[in-house]
Amino acid sequence: MYSLGIDIGSSSVKVSLLDVESGKCVASAGWPKSEAPIKAVRPGWAEQSPEDWWDYVLKAISEIRQHHSLGGVKAVGITYQMHGMVAVDKDIRPVRDAIIWCDSRAVGIGEEALEGIGYDRCMSHLLNSPGNFTASKLAWVLRNEPELCKKIRKYMLPGDYIAWKLTGELATTVTGLSEQILWDFKESRRADFVAEYYGIDPALIPDTVPAIGFQARTTSDIEALTGIPAGTPICYRAGDQPNNAFSLDVLEPGEVAATGGTSGVVYGVTDVPKADKYSRVNTFVHVNDTPSAHRYGVLLCINGTGILNSWMRRTLAPEGASYPEMNDIAATAPVGSDGVRILPFGNGAERMLGNRSPLCAIKGVDFNRHTRAHLLRAAQEGIAFSFKYGIDIMKGLGLDLKVIRAGKANLFLSPLFRTTLATLCRADIELFDTDGSLGAARGAALGAGLYHSAKEAFGTLSLLESVHQEPTWSEALGDAYSSWRDSLDKEL
C-alpha cells in the first residue's frame, strides 16, 4: 500500500512513492534533470508555465513507473512553491504564465494596500502586511493587463492547479488562503475585505477543502496517463515551508523547523495569533490548525546564510577543499572566533532587518593574530547568530521554543554550526532523513486515514542524530553574540 507525494518547486518537481506500512521511500524521481527555467522579462519579475509543472509531474511519475506499479497508490499529497499566482479561463487553461514566489512586481501594490486598508486592521486581522503575496500579484494583473483579465474565471496557487489537473476539481485550503493574504485570523474566515480593496471578484477565489483530509478524487483520464487508480483521493496540500515543517513532525507550539541552504528558513509553530508590528516575519495558518486547537506557522526567511559559507569556500578555503574539510579547519579556532565577527547579509534585502540591505561585513580582524580558521568559524557563527536574531523575534510573538528539527543537509551537516545554534538557542536540534515530497506523501496517508494519527504517521520517521547544547561554549558564545548584535545595530 503506497502514498504518492508531489513537490512542485521552482527549480524542479519531485515525486516520491512512500510505503505506508514501513514508512520508507520506495522510489523517487525529479524533473527536469537540469534546473527549471524562470522567465524574467523585466528586473524583479519571475514567471513559469503551469503547464510545464504538469509536464514535469508526468515525466517524474513515468520514471517511477518504469520500476514500480502505481496500482497500489491509495492517496496523493501535493506540496508547492508558496505565493504563486495561476490565473485560468473558463476551460481552466492558464491565461498567462504563473507569477511565482520570487517575483517582486507587486511590492508597491502591497504597500499601498497596507495604507489603504489600514495598518491596524491588517495587523489585527491578517497578521501581516498585504506585501507581495498572491492576492497582491493578482491585483497587479488586474491593474496592468485589463484585456487579459476579461478571460480570468479563477485564480489559484501552484498546488491548487496540480490538484485540478489530477481531479478536475478546483479548490484551495485555509492554509493557502492565509499565504495569499486572504485569511482573516480574527474572524476565522476568508478576508473578503482584502479582495474588495483590490477589486478581486470573490467568485474568482476557489472554495476551500481541508489541508489534511479528503479533497477530491483522481479521474479515469489520470489513470490512463499515470497508472494512479481512478478514484484515488487527494488528501493533503500545503505550501513548501509549512510542508517542510510537517515533514519534520513540527506540529505543536514550541516546535521549530529550520533549513540552511543558500538562504535559511525558520518556521515555528505557535497557538498565539500575533503580528510582528514591523512585518519582519510572516504568520500563516499551519496545516493541522483546527477550530478547537489553533496552530499558526511563523515564518522567518534569512537570505544571507549558506550562500556566505559557499562564498567562503570559493574565496578563502584551500583550493579544492570540501565543506567537511572547511568545517575541520574552522573547528581549530576558539569558540567566539577570538573576536572576529561576520554579518552574513550580502544576498539582497533582509525582511527581518526591515527590508534593509546592509551587505556582508567582516569585523575585528587582527592581521597579527587571526587566520583562515578564525574567518571560517566566524562565518558559521555569524550565520547561527542571524538565526538566533530571527528566533528572538519569533519568541516575541509567542513562540516558546522547545526543539529545532531539520533535515540533515546543507549547513546542518556541519557539527560546528549546529552545536553553535543549539547552544545559542538553548534547544536541542533533531536531524531527520526526509524531504518535501515524502512529507506530502505522509500527509496524504494521514489525511486518507491510512495512518490513524500523526503519532503513527511519524512513528517510522528516521531520526538520524540529536544535537545537544555545549555548556562549555555558552559564556563565550553569549559574549560573541552580544558583540555581533552591537555590530549589526551600527550597520542598521
N, C-alpha and C positions, 0 to 999 in steps of 0.2 A: 504494500500500500504506500503510495507516494503522494507528496505535495510538491507543487511546482512554484518556484519563486522567480519573478521577472523584475529586474532592476534597470530602469531607464535612466542612464546617466548622460551627461553632456559629452563625455569622451567616448563612451561605448555603452552597449546593452549587454547585460549578463543574465543568463538563465541557469538556475540550479535545480536539480532534482533531489529532494530530500526523502530518505526512507523514514517513514513516520515512527516505526517501532524502535529502530536503533538510534534515530536522531542523527544519522550520518549522511553526508553528502554522497550520493551515488554517482552523480555526473554534473558537470557544469560546462558552459560554453559561452564565449563572449564574441561580440561582433560590433563593428568591423575589427579586423585584426590590427589595423593602424588606427590612430585617433580619429574620431568622427569630426568632420569639418563643421566649423561655426562660421556663419556668414556675418561679416562686419562691414556693411557697405558705407557706414559712417563711423567716425570715432565714437566709442561708447555704446554702439549698437551690437547686438548679438542675437542671431536667429538660427533656427534649424527647422528642417522639414519634418513635420509629424509623420508623414508617410515614410520617411527614411527610418524613423524609430521602429515603425511596424515592420519594415523590411528586415531590419536587424534582428527583431524578435523572431521572425520566421526563420531566418538563417541560423540563428543560435539554436532554436528548437530542432531544426533539421539536423544540425551537427550532433545533438544529443541522441536523436532517433537512429543515427547510424549504428549505435551500440546498445540502445535501451528502448524498449517499447514504452510508450506513454499510456497504454491501455489501463494501467493501474493507478493513474493520477486521480485522486479523489477531491482535490482542492487546488485553487490557484490564488496566489497573492502577488500584489504589484507594489513596488516602491519606485520612486521617480524623483527627478530633479525638481526642487521646490520652486514656486513662484513663477513658473512659466505660464504663458497665455496662448491657448489654442482656440481660434475662432472658426466656426464651421457654418455652412449654409444649410438649407432645408434638407439636403440629401446627406448631411453630416460629412461633407467634404471640406477640408480646410480652405478658407478663402484667402489665406496668406500664410507665409511661414510663421512658426511659433516664435514669439518674443520670449527668450529664455532668461533664466535667473540672473545672469551676469550683465544683462542689458540695462543701461542706466538712463535711457532716454526719458523716463517718467519721473525722475527725481524732482524736477521743478514742479510738476503737477502735484506730487505728494506734498511738497512744501506749501503750495497754495491751499491744498485741502486741509492741512493742519490749521492754518489760519482761518479758512472759510468755515469749516465745521466747528472750530474752536478747540484750543489746546486742552482745556479741562474736560470737554466731552470726549475727545479722542483718548486721553489718558485714562479716564474712568470707565469708558465703555469698550474701547478697542485695545487698551493696554499697550498701544504702540502709536507712533506717528503713521499716517497713511503711507508715507515713504514711497518706495519703488516696488511695492507689492503688485500682485496680479491685477487687482481692480484698477490701480493707477495706470498700469500698462494698457488695459482696455480703454480707459479714459483717453489716453494718448491717441489710440487708434480712432476713437470716435471724433476727436478734435481734428486730427490731421489727415484722415482718409475717409471722408464722408461718403463718397460714392461706393467704396468697398463695404462700408458699414451697412448699406442697404441690403446686402446679401446675408449678413450675420443673423443666424437663428439661435445659436447657443454659443457659449464660450466655456472653456473648461481648463483644468490643469493637465499636464502631460499624462499622468497616471489615469485620469478620467478618460482620456482619448483611447488609451490602450485597452481599458476595460470595455469601452464601447465596441472596439474592433473585435473583441472576443465574444461579446454577448449581444450586441445590438441595443443595449440599454444605456441611456445617458443618466449619470448620477455623479455626485461628489460626496464628500464627507464633511462633518462638522470640523474635523481637523483641517481639511482642505479649505473650508471657508475661512478659518482663522488665518491661514497663511496667505489668503487672498486679501486680507484686511476687511472681511465681510462677516465677522462674528462679533456679536455684542456680548461680552463676558458678563456684564452687569445684569442684562435681561435674559441671558441664556437663549438667544435666538439670533436669526440672521440679521445682520446690521444693514437693513434696507435704507437707513438714513445716509449711509455712505454711497450706496448705489444711486440714491436720489440726487445727492450732491454732484456726482459725476455724470448724471444723465444716463445711467445704465438702466434699461428696462428690466425689472425683476424677472420677466419671462425668459431672459437670456441665461439666467442662472439655473443650473440643474438642481433637481431635488436631492436631498441627502439620503445616504444609506450609512449603516454602521461602519466605522473603520475596521473593527474586528467583529465579524458576523456575516450573515448571508447578505449578498449584494445583488447578484444576478447569476444566470447560468450560461455556459458556453453553447454555441449553436452547432447545428449539424454541418454547416459550412466550415466551421473551425475544426471539427473532427476530420473532415476531408483534407484540410490544409496542414494540420499539425499532428494528428493522431491523438489529441486530447479528447476523450469521450464526450459526445454531446450531452449537455445537461450537467457538466461538472461545475460546481459552484465557485464563483469568485467570492472569497470570504475575508479578504484583507486588502487594505490600501493605505499607504502612508508616504509622506514626503521623505526624502533621503535622511535628513537628520533625526526626525522622530523615529524613523525605522532603524537607524543605526543604534539609537538608544534601546528600542525594543529588542533588537537582535542581541544586545548585551544584557537583557533582562533588567533594564533600567525602567522600572515601572512605578516605584513608590517614592514618596517625598524623602529627600536627602540623598537619593542615588544620582550619580552623575556619569554620563558617557563622554569620552573625550577622544579626539583624533588628532594626529600630529603629522600630517603630510606637508605639502607645500605651504598651506595655511593650517591653522589649528581651529578646532571647534570644541566648545564645551557646552553640553546640553544637560541641564539639570532639571529634575522633576520636583515640583512643589505643589501644595494644595492651597497656596495663598495667591489670589488673583491681584497682583500688584504691579504697577507700571514703574519703569525707571524714568524719572522725570526728564532725563537727558537723552532718552532713547538710545542708550549705549548697548543695550541688549534687547532682544525681542521675545515676546511671550506668545505661545501658541497653545491650542488645546492638544493635550497628549492623546495617544491612540487608545489608552484604556480609561479615558475620562467617562464617568457616569454621573447622572443627576444626584445620586446619593453619595458619591465619593469622587469629587473633582480632582483631576490631575492635569497640571499645566506644565508645559515644557519651556524653560527659559534658555534661549539660545544666544551664545556668545561666539562671535567669529573673530579670529585674530589673523590678519593677512600675513604678518611677518613672523612666521615660526620656522617650519622646516626649510623654507627657502633660504634662511640665514645659514643653516647647517650645510646645505648644498653649496652655497656661495663660499663658505669657509673651506670646503673640500676642494673647490676649483682654484681658489686663490692662495690658500695658506698651507694646506696639508701637504705632506711629501707627495711628489708625483706618483700617481698610481695607487695611493693609499685608499683602502676600503673604509667604509664607515666604522666597522668594528675596530680597525686599526686606529682611526681617529679617536674613537672612544677610549682606547687604551692610552693614547698619548695624553688626552685631556685628564684622565684619572690620575696622572702623575703630579698634577698641580694641586695645591691645597684647596679645601673647601672655602668658597668665597673668592677664589682666583687671586688671592693676595692683592685685593683692591681694584682689579680690572673689572670694569662694568661695560656691558654691551646692551644698548637699547635695540631690540630686533625689529625696528619699524622702517622698512625700506621697500615695501611692496604695495604701495598705494595708500589711500586714506583709510585710517583705522576707525571703525564705527565706535569702538569702546573709548576712543580718545576724542570723541565729538567730531568725527569725520576729519580730523587733522591729519596731516602727512608730515610728521616730524623727521622722517628719514632715519636711517641707522646711525647710531653714534657709538664710538668706542672711546671710553674714558679711563683715565687713571693709569695709563701705561708708563712705566719707568724703563727706559732703554737699558739701564744697567742691571735690572732685576728680572724683568719679565721675558718670557719665552713663548714659543709657539703653543706650548701646552697651556699656559695661562689664558691665551686668547681662545683656544678651542674649548676650554672649560667655561670661560666667561660667556661664550656663545650659547652653550646649552643651559647654563644658569640663567642667562638673560631671557631665553625662551620660557623656562619654567617660571621666572618672575612675572612674565607677561600673563601666563595662565593664572598665577596667584592673584594678580591685579584684577583680572576679569572675574575670577571666582568670588573675590571680595565684593564686587558689585552685585553679583547674584545673591550673596548672603544678605545683602541689604534689602533684597526683595523677598526674603523669607525662606531662602534655600538653607536647609540645615544639613550641611554636607556630612555624609557618613561613609561613603565609599565611592571611588572613581573606577569605572570599568572602561576598558579599551581593547581593541584588537592588538595582538602582538605584532606590530608592523611599524614601519617608519620610525619616528622618534622614540616610540615605546620599545624599540629594540635596544635602546641604549640604557644600560644599568645606571649610569650616572644621571641621566635625565630623569628617569622615572623615580629613582630614590630621592633626588632633589625635590621633585614635585610632591611626592608623598610626605616628605618631612616638612616642607613649607606649608602644605595644606592640612597637616595633621590628620591624614586619611590614608588608609591602605589603598593600593591600586591592584585590581584584579585584571589579568590579561587572558583573553579568550581567543579561540580559533573559530571565527565566524566572519560573515560579510553580509552585505545588504541583500543579495538575492536569497541567501539562506534564511535571513531574518524574515523576509517576505513569505517564504515557504513555510516557516514555522508559524508565522502569524495566521496564514491561511488554514493550516491544520488545526490551530486553536479555534479559529472562527467557525470552522466546519464541524467542531465537536469531535474531531479525531483525537485531540487531547482534551481532557475534561477540565483542566485548569492551567494557569500559567506555570504553576509549580511543576506540573507534569510535562508541559511543553519544554521547559528549560532544564528538566532533570538530566538530560543527556548532553547539555551544552558543555563543551570541553574547556575546563579551566586549566590553562597552561602554567600559570605562575601567579603567586601573590607577592606583591612588593610591599615591604613594611617600612615604616619610618626608621630613620637612623638617629637615635638620640644624641650621639656624639657630634652630629652635624648641626643640631638645632641652633645653638647660640651663634655660630659663625654664619649660618645661612640667614638668620634673623637680622644680624648686623648688615650683611651684604644686601639683603632686600631693602632695608631702610635706606641705605646709600643709593641703591638703584632707583628707588622712588624719588629721592631728592633730585637725582639727575634728570629723571623724567619730568618732574614738576618744573624744572628750569627750562627744559626744552619746550614745554607747553606754555 
